[in-house]
Amino acid sequence: MNFFERVFHLKEHGTDVKTEVMAGITTFMAMAYILAVNPSILGDSGMDSGAVFTATALAAVIGTMLMVVFANYPFVLAPGMGLNAYFTYTVCGSMGYSWEVALAAVFIEGIVFVILSLTNVREAIFNAIPVTLKYAVTVGIGLFIAFLGLKNANLIVADNSTYVAVFPFKDAIDSGAIYSQGVGAVLALIGILITGIMMVRKVKGNMLWGILITWGLGIVLQIMGIYVPNPELGMGSLLPDFSKGIHIPSLAPTFAKLHFGSGIFSLEFIVVVFAFLFVDLFDTLGTLIGVASKADMLDKDGKLPKIRGALLADAIGTSVGAVLGTSTTTTFVESAAGVAEGGRTGLTGVVASILFALSLFLSPIFLAIPSFATAPALVVVGFMMMSSVLKINFDDVTEALPAFICILAMPLMSSISEGIAFGVISYVVLNLLAGKAKAKKINVLMYILAILFIAKYILI
């Protein structure tokens, strides 16, 4: 006990070992879904899912321990939602970069973040972006994530006339696809409702439980012959493969596979790095301030005393994660679950890190979880991020319209960076032409960003 007191200063923070252990377990339960979701999403970019699973768990352990050492805060890190989708579906999808180049972008973003965390430039960038656009980015990413969840579960599908449509259940019955894709779509919807019920009842780890229950229902239906695996339709067996025993998937397929080609000097690549940095920076700051406020960690001026150390942990964790083979590592808002249980020091993070390390030996379980089972978590994360729309002032059109454009662009253009670009451009142009720019004191950095984004569309 004396050791924990000396290292974590438990009494000073009004906590004890038992409380911290329970807080660490609670936080892990709340965010362990990332071990199933991240390999699923990054796997769509061509990466090896097993290697991504290992990278995800290790990035969580390393990032969280950095937070413990640098700040002694109860915040847990892992590869973040939203940025993994941007990595796969925008950078590697619509933009056509290989995942190796995308990892290089994440690594560079982490290094830039380290520099910003050690200087006052971070504050300058943060203050330059209008608060309305910060909220809009959060909402837009939430909608994008929810859209991906529904798409991966086949609840929504591509359609030539309307672009997107609900899953064609009648056609699936006629073709036989109802026994694989159709069952998956229905189970995803059930999983969303189950997760929602557990949220209402304040069940700890509700997203993880939602995934496991949905997956469990699928296994039961597979055993009954109602769900029929069909690899050609992307619907594999739901039963874990323990044929190789309990083992940790090799990291070799993704470890240190970053590719720094000549393309990293292009404007398009710089935009990719900036998008990673933009979202990571504001998401991290928002999470740190939001969770810290719930734990009464802010000082009398509303500032987080050790925020530089916390940001540094986030930044270094991002670059380390890229080397391991995963998208941006960031502070998870689910850390609030542990804080609500009384977690106040880094001991909470140590406990969560140990559990992430132990999860490495359970890879057959996490890798067998299908997309339709992780869809409820994606939809619920999107729902939670959607609440930021309430903070947007819809009475001021010069604020609300750019925010709406930013929000709308992300899911409809399948790109976080396009949403940011359209949001910045529309905000600057609308306020300039409406004569509001001087009154709002728009930062010069916003004008520079708007010009760069416009140049991107003209020149690239």
N, C-alpha and C positions, 0 to 999 in steps of 0.2 A: 504493500500500500504506500509506504514511504517513497518507493521508487516512482510510482505514478504521480504522487503529489509533487515530487521534485521536478519531474519532466513536464507535466501538464498543468500544474498549479490549480488543482481541482477545487480546493476550498475558496481560493480567490475568485473563481468563476461560479461559485455556488452550486457545485455538482459533486458527484462521487463516482467511483468505479462502476457500480451496478447500473447507475443511470446512463453512463456513457456507453456501456456495453449494449444495453437495450436500445439506445439511440442508434448505435452503429448497425445493429441487426435490422432495425426498422428502415433505415436509409437504404441498406442493401436490398431489402425486400421490395422497396418502392422503385428501385432503378435497375434491378437485375434483368428486366425485360430487354435491356440493351444488348445482353449477351445473345439473345435470339434474333433481335431486330437488325442489329448492325451487320452481322454476316449475311443476312438475307438481302439487305439493300446493297451493300458493297459487292456482294456476289453478282449482282446484275451488271456490274461494270466489267466483269471478266475476272475478278479476283477470286482466289481460292477461299471458299467459305470457312474451311477448317483453320487456315492460317489467320484469317480475319478474326475468327473467334478467339484464338490465342492472343492476337495483337490487342483485341478489345479488352480482354481481362488484364493483360499486363499493363496496358496504357492506364487503366483504371487504378491499378495498384501503384504504379510509379507516380502518376499525377496526384493522387490523393496523398501519398507520403510526402511529396514535395510541399503540398499545402500544410501538412502537419509540421514539417521542419521550418518552413518560412513564416508561417502565421499562427500555428497552433489553433486553427479554426475547425469547427465540425463540418466542413464542407467537403463533399466527395466529388471527385472528377471521373469522367469517362468520355469516350467518343460521343459527341452530341448529336441529338436529333436535329433535323433541318439541314445542317451542314453535310451530313452523310448523304442526304437526298440530293443536295446541290452537287456534291462530288460525283455521284453516279449519273443522275438524270440530266444534268446540265453540262458540267465540264466534260464528262466522258460520253454523254449522250448527244445532245443537240450541238455542242461545240466540237465534238469529235476528237478530243484529246485522249491519249491512252491513260490508264490508271496510274502508270508509272510517272507520267508528267504531272498528273493531278496530285500525287503524293509529294512531288517536288514543290508544287504550289503551296501545299499545306505546310511543308517544312519551312519555306521562305516566309510564309505568313507568321509562323511561330517565332522566327528570328526577329522579324520586324516588330512583333508584339513584345518581345523581350526588350528591345531598344526603347520602345515607347513606354514600357513599364518602368524603366530606369530613368526616364526623363519626364518633363512636364508637357511633352507633345501630346501625350494621351489625353490630358485634360483639354487641350486646344481642339483636338479632333472631336472629342465628345461634345464639347460646348458649341462647335460649329454646326452640328446637325440639329435642325429644329426638333423639338421634343415630339411634335406630331408625327414626323417621319419615323422616329424611333418606335413609337407605338404601332405605326402602320407596318413596319418591317416585321415586328413580332406577330401581328395578326396575319399578314400575308404568308409567312412561313407556316403558321398554324394551319391555314387553309390548304396550303400546298402539301403538307404532311398528311392531313386527313384525306385529301384527294388521292395521294399515293396509296394510302391504306385501302381505300375502297377499290382502287384500280388493281392492286396486287391480289385482292380477294375475289376479283372478277364480279364484284357487285355493280361496277360500272365498266363498260367496254367501249371500244372505238365504234363509231357509226358514220357512214359516209354522208348522210344527210344532216345529222345534228351534231357531228363530231364526237359527242359522248352520249351514251344511253345506258339504261338499266340492263342488267344481264338478261338475255333472251331465254327465259326459262322454257317456253313452249318449244322453241327450236332445239334447245338442249335435250329435251325429252325425246324429240324425234330422232336426234342424232346419237343419243346415248351419252352425251357429255354431262347430262344431269347427274350421273353417278360419280363424277369427279369434280369438275368445275362448279356445277350447280350445287352440290352438297357443300362445297367449300364456301360458296357465296352465302348460303343460308346460315351456315355455322358462324361466319364472320358477323352477320347481323345479330345473331343470338349472343355472340360474345360481346358485342358492343353494349347490348342491353344488360347483360350480366355484370359487366364492368361498371356500368352506370348505377346499377342497384347497389353494388358494393361501395361505390363512392358515396352514395346517399347514406348508407349505413356506417360509413367511416371505417371500412375494413382496411387494415394496414396492408400495404403491398397489393392494392386492388388491381393495378394493371398487370402485375406478374400473375396473380391468381386468375385474372381474366384470360390471359394467354394459356395458362395451364389447363383451365377448365374447358376452353374451346378446343384445345388440342386433344384433351381427354375424351370429349364427346366424339371427335373425329375418329379416334382409335376404336372406340366402341362401335361406331358405324362401319369402320373398315372390317372389324372382326365379324360383324353381322352381315357383311356383304353389300351394305347399302352404299358405302363409299368404296369405289374401285380405283386403285392407283392407275394413273395413265401418264407416264413420263412424257409422251409426245405432246400432251396438253399442259405440261409443267406441273402436274399433280402426282408427286411421288408417294411412296409408302410413308405412313405416319409412325411406324414402329422404329424405335431407336436401334441402331446397328451396333451391337456389342461384340461382333465377330472378332474384332481386333483387341478385345478386352478393354480395360480402363486405361486410357492413354491420353497424353496431351498432343493435339494436332501439331504437326511441324510448322514452324514459323518460316521455314526456308522459302516457300513460294512468294512471300511478300517482304521479307526482311531486307532492308537496305536496297530496295529496288527502285529508288528514286531516279528519275531520268532528267538531267539538266541539259536539254538541247538548245539549239540556236533560237528556238521559238520562245524561250523564256524572256527574250528582250522585246517581244512584240507588244503592242498596245493591248491586244486582246488578252494576252497572258497576264499583263499587269492588272487588267480589270478583274480577272479571275482571282488573283492574289488579294486585290482590294476587297472584293466581295467576301472572301473568306475572313479577312481581317475585320471588315465592317461588322459583320454579323457576330463574329466571335467576341469582338471588343464590347459591343453594346449588350449582347446577351450575357456576357460574364459580369459586366458592371451592374446590369439590372438584377441578375440573380444574387450577386454578393450583397448589394444594398437591400434588396427585398427580403432575403432570408435573414440577414443580420438585424434588420429592423424588428423582425418577429422575435429575435432572441435578445433584444435590448442591448446589442453590441455597439450601436452607434454612439458617438460622443455627443456633447451638448450642441454641437454645430451640425449634427446630422451626418457626420463623416465616419467612415470605418477606419479606425486607428492603424491597422496593419494592412491596408488595402494594397500597398505596393508589393508586399510579400505575396499576397493572395494572387494578384495579377501575374506576378513573376512565375508562380507555380503553374498557373494556367498556360502561360506562354511557353515555358520550357516543356511542359507536358505535351503541348501540341507538336513541337518539333520532334520530341522523342517518339510520340505516337506515330508520326509520319515515317520515321525510320523503321519502326516495328511493322508498319503496314496497315494503318487505319487513318480515317479522316480526323478532323479537328477534335482534340480532347478539350473539354470545357467543364466548368463547374455546373453541376446538375441542380436544377431548381427543386428536385425531389429531396435535396438535402434538408429542405424545410420539414420533411416528415420526421427526421431524426431530431431536429431542433425542437419540434413540438413535443417530442418525448423527453426533452430536458437536456439534450446534448449541447455542450457549450465549449468543448475543447477538442484538440486534435486526437484525443483517445477515441472519439467517435469515428474518426477517419481511419484510425489504425484497425479497429474492429471490422469496418466495412472492407478495408483492403485485404485483411486475412480471408474474409469470405469470398472475395473476388478471386484470390489466389487458389482457394480450395475448389472453386467452380471450374478451374482448368481441367480437373479430373473428371468432370461430368459432361464433356463435349458431346458424346453420342446423344445425350438427352436434348441439349440445347440446339444441336444441328439438325435434329429430326423435326423440330417445330416448324410447321408449314406457314406460308405467307398469310393464309386466311386466319390463322390463329394469332399472328402478330398484328393483324389489321385493327383489332379493337384498341390496342395500345396506341397505334398511330392516330386513330380517330379521336381518342380521348386526349392525347397530347395536343392535338389541334384544337379541340374544344377548350382546353385550359388556356392556350395561347390567345384564343379569340377574345377573352375578357378584356384585353387591352384596348379594344375598339371603344369601350365605354369612356376612355380617357381622351378621346379625340373630340375636339370642339366642332360639332357639325353646324353651329350657328355662323361660323366664319368660313365662307366658301374657299378663301385663299389658303386655308389650312386643311379643310376637309376634303376638297376635290383632289389635291395631290396625294393625300393619304389614301383615298379611295382608289385612285389610279395605281398606286404602288401595291395595294392589297390585291386588286383585281388581276394585275399583270402576273403575279407569281404563280398562281395555280393554272391560269389560262395559257400562259406562255411556257409553263413548266420550267421556270427559271427564277431563282431568287435574285440573281444579279440583274436581270432585266427589270424586275420590280423595283429594285433600288435605283437603277438608272432612270426609269420613267418617273419615279417619285421625285428624285432630285431635279430633273429637267423641268417637270411640270411645276414644281414649287417655285423655282427661280423665275421661270418665264411668266407664270400667272401673277406673281407678286410684283414683278417689274411692270408688266403691262397694266396692272390694276392700280399702280402708283402706291403700293404698300411696302415696297422694298426698303425704303429709307426709314419708315416708321418701325419696321420690324428689325432693322439693323441686321440684315442678312450678312453672315460672315463671308469674307472674301474667299474662303475655302470652298464655300458652296458654289460660287460663281465658277471657280476653277474646275470643280467636279462636273458641273453642268456642261461646260465647254468640252471637257474630255469625253464625257458620255456622248455628246452630240457628234464629236469627231469620230468616235468609234463606229457609229451607225453610218456615217458618210464614207469613211475611209476603209472600213473592214468589211 
